C-alpha cells in the first residue's frame, strides 16, 4: 500500500496500491476500487482539498482528483 487517508467524516478511508488502483474502504469493511482511470504504478499520496475532494499523486507523475461519492474526475 502506498498511501492512505480518511474522508472528512472519518467513515471512509482511501488507499493507493502498487498497481495504481485507489480503493474506498467503508466502516462496515467493504472495499471497492474508485471508479475511473487510476494511476499507472504506485499511488503515493492522497490528501483532502479545501473543497472536500481528494487529490492523489502517483509514480506516473500525475495529479488526479476524486469526488468521494463519484470517483475520478
Backbone as CSV, one residue per row, in Angstrom:
resi,resn,N_x,N_y,N_z,CA_x,CA_y,CA_z,C_x,C_y,C_z
1,UNK,0.844,-1.166,0.000,0.000,0.000,0.000,0.893,1.233,0.000
2,UNK,0.599,2.172,-0.859,1.429,3.351,-0.978,0.927,4.557,-0.212
3,UNK,-0.390,4.725,-0.095,-0.948,5.918,0.533,-2.262,5.559,1.205
4,UNK,-2.620,6.323,2.225,-3.912,6.127,2.877,-4.361,7.446,3.487
5,UNK,-5.662,7.720,3.417,-6.244,8.902,4.062,-7.692,8.609,4.374
6,UNK,-8.296,9.429,5.209,-9.697,9.254,5.581,-10.546,10.350,4.962
7,UNK,-11.836,10.089,4.877,-12.772,11.092,4.385,-13.009,12.138,5.472
8,UNK,-13.679,13.210,5.125,-13.938,14.288,6.074,-14.748,13.805,7.278
9,UNK,-15.653,12.856,7.073,-16.476,12.354,8.179,-15.841,11.161,8.901
10,UNK,-14.655,10.751,8.459,-13.892,9.639,9.053,-14.591,8.289,8.952
11,UNK,-15.615,8.167,8.124,-16.317,6.889,7.970,-15.791,6.086,6.791
12,UNK,-15.008,6.720,5.939,-14.472,6.074,4.752,-12.977,6.364,4.678
13,UNK,-12.220,5.351,4.274,-10.788,5.512,4.070,-10.471,5.223,2.620
14,UNK,-9.426,5.851,2.111,-8.976,5.647,0.741,-7.524,5.220,0.785
15,UNK,-7.176,4.240,-0.061,-5.786,3.776,-0.113,-5.352,3.649,-1.562
16,UNK,-4.049,3.798,-1.786,-3.466,3.612,-3.105,-2.514,2.431,-3.050
17,UNK,-2.469,1.637,-4.120,-1.586,0.470,-4.110,-0.581,0.509,-5.253
18,UNK,0.246,-0.526,-5.331,1.341,-0.545,-6.307,0.871,-0.688,-7.747
19,UNK,-0.382,-1.085,-7.956,-0.892,-1.193,-9.322,-1.499,0.119,-9.817
20,UNK,-1.586,1.130,-8.937,-2.173,2.411,-9.313,-3.637,2.538,-8.947
21,UNK,-4.211,1.476,-8.405,-5.620,1.481,-8.027,-5.806,2.250,-6.716
22,UNK,-6.824,3.097,-6.676,-7.226,3.768,-5.447,-8.498,3.055,-4.980
23,UNK,-8.508,2.638,-3.717,-9.643,1.882,-3.176,-10.341,2.669,-2.078
24,UNK,-11.661,2.443,-2.017,-12.516,3.061,-0.994,-12.879,1.966,0.016
25,UNK,-12.586,2.220,1.301,-12.892,1.293,2.391,-13.936,1.942,3.283
26,UNK,-15.021,1.231,3.584,-16.065,1.780,4.448,-15.986,1.165,5.841
27,UNK,-16.667,1.787,6.781,-16.621,1.332,8.172,-17.213,-0.053,8.373
28,UNK,-18.011,-0.529,7.422,-18.563,-1.881,7.550,-17.650,-2.946,6.928
29,UNK,-16.465,-2.535,6.477,-15.491,-3.480,5.935,-15.534,-3.671,4.427
30,UNK,-16.404,-2.942,3.749,-16.494,-3.036,2.295,-15.309,-2.326,1.646
31,UNK,-14.754,-2.951,0.622,-13.658,-2.359,-0.132,-14.006,-2.418,-1.609
32,UNK,-13.869,-1.284,-2.304,-14.133,-1.257,-3.742,-13.193,-0.260,-4.404
33,UNK,-12.815,-0.529,-5.648,-11.961,0.431,-6.352,-12.745,1.698,-6.686
34,UNK,-12.071,2.837,-6.646,-12.678,4.098,-7.056,-12.867,4.038,-8.564
35,UNK,-14.045,4.440,-9.039,-14.344,4.385,-10.472,-13.517,5.393,-11.252
36,UNK,-13.120,5.008,-12.456,-12.373,5.894,-13.333,-10.932,5.450,-13.496
37,UNK,-10.187,6.241,-14.240,-8.794,5.909,-14.542,-7.897,6.264,-13.369
38,UNK,-7.302,5.262,-12.763,-6.374,5.482,-11.650,-4.995,5.852,-12.175
39,UNK,-4.002,5.567,-11.384,-2.626,5.861,-11.757,-1.988,4.670,-12.461
40,UNK,-0.903,4.934,-13.161,-0.090,3.877,-13.759,1.085,3.693,-12.806
41,UNK,1.047,2.695,-11.999,2.066,2.485,-10.971,1.585,2.960,-9.615
42,UNK,2.468,2.961,-8.660,2.152,3.222,-7.264,1.448,4.555,-7.042
43,UNK,0.330,4.513,-6.302,-0.322,5.723,-5.831,0.352,6.130,-4.532
44,UNK,1.099,7.236,-4.537,1.987,7.537,-3.410,1.433,8.501,-2.371
45,UNK,0.426,9.288,-2.705,-0.102,10.217,-1.718,-1.560,10.517,-2.016
46,UNK,-2.329,10.690,-0.953,-3.735,11.078,-1.062,-3.972,12.133,0.010
47,UNK,-4.440,13.314,-0.398,-4.743,14.377,0.558,-6.118,14.958,0.242
48,UNK,-6.734,15.540,1.251,-8.031,16.160,1.063,-7.859,17.632,0.725
49,UNK,-8.632,18.108,-0.259,-8.585,19.519,-0.643,-9.557,20.328,0.213
50,UNK,-9.457,21.631,0.149,-10.379,22.508,0.875,-11.818,22.318,0.415
51,UNK,-11.981,21.887,-0.841,-13.311,21.687,-1.415,-13.909,20.337,-1.038
52,UNK,-13.168,19.523,-0.289,-13.676,18.218,0.134,-13.397,17.089,-0.839
53,UNK,-12.635,17.367,-1.886,-12.254,16.313,-2.824,-10.939,15.702,-2.354
54,UNK,-10.538,14.621,-2.983,-9.253,14.006,-2.686,-8.327,14.212,-3.869
55,UNK,-7.107,14.621,-3.600,-6.081,14.762,-4.632,-5.104,13.608,-4.450
56,UNK,-4.811,12.891,-5.539,-3.892,11.763,-5.480,-2.717,12.004,-6.420
57,UNK,-1.560,11.512,-6.027,-0.389,11.553,-6.900,0.165,10.144,-7.019
58,UNK,0.860,9.901,-8.120,1.421,8.572,-8.349,2.781,8.640,-8.996
59,UNK,3.408,7.475,-9.101,4.708,7.388,-9.761,4.617,7.700,-11.252
60,UNK,3.407,7.855,-11.766,3.237,8.243,-13.169,3.310,9.759,-13.343
61,UNK,3.718,10.481,-12.273,3.870,11.943,-12.308,2.572,12.665,-12.643
62,UNK,1.454,12.130,-12.175,0.183,12.797,-12.432,-0.522,13.118,-11.120
63,UNK,-1.365,14.130,-11.170,-2.217,14.534,-10.070,-3.647,14.306,-10.525
64,UNK,-4.418,13.579,-9.725,-5.803,13.299,-10.087,-6.705,13.683,-8.935
65,UNK,-7.930,14.120,-9.262,-8.912,14.493,-8.250,-10.010,13.448,-8.182
66,UNK,-10.449,13.177,-6.965,-11.523,12.217,-6.730,-12.627,12.917,-5.954
67,UNK,-13.873,12.768,-6.417,-15.027,13.143,-5.614,-15.364,11.910,-4.789
68,UNK,-15.509,12.054,-3.485,-15.698,10.898,-2.617,-16.875,10.033,-3.013
69,UNK,-17.925,10.640,-3.572,-19.120,9.866,-3.899,-19.178,9.392,-5.351
70,UNK,-18.345,9.957,-6.244,-18.490,9.583,-7.650,-17.241,9.035,-8.323
71,UNK,-16.073,9.227,-7.780,-14.858,8.685,-8.381,-13.969,9.744,-9.000
72,UNK,-13.051,9.288,-9.846,-12.100,10.185,-10.501,-12.806,11.159,-11.406
73,UNK,-12.312,12.377,-11.434,-12.887,13.405,-12.320,-12.145,13.432,-13.631
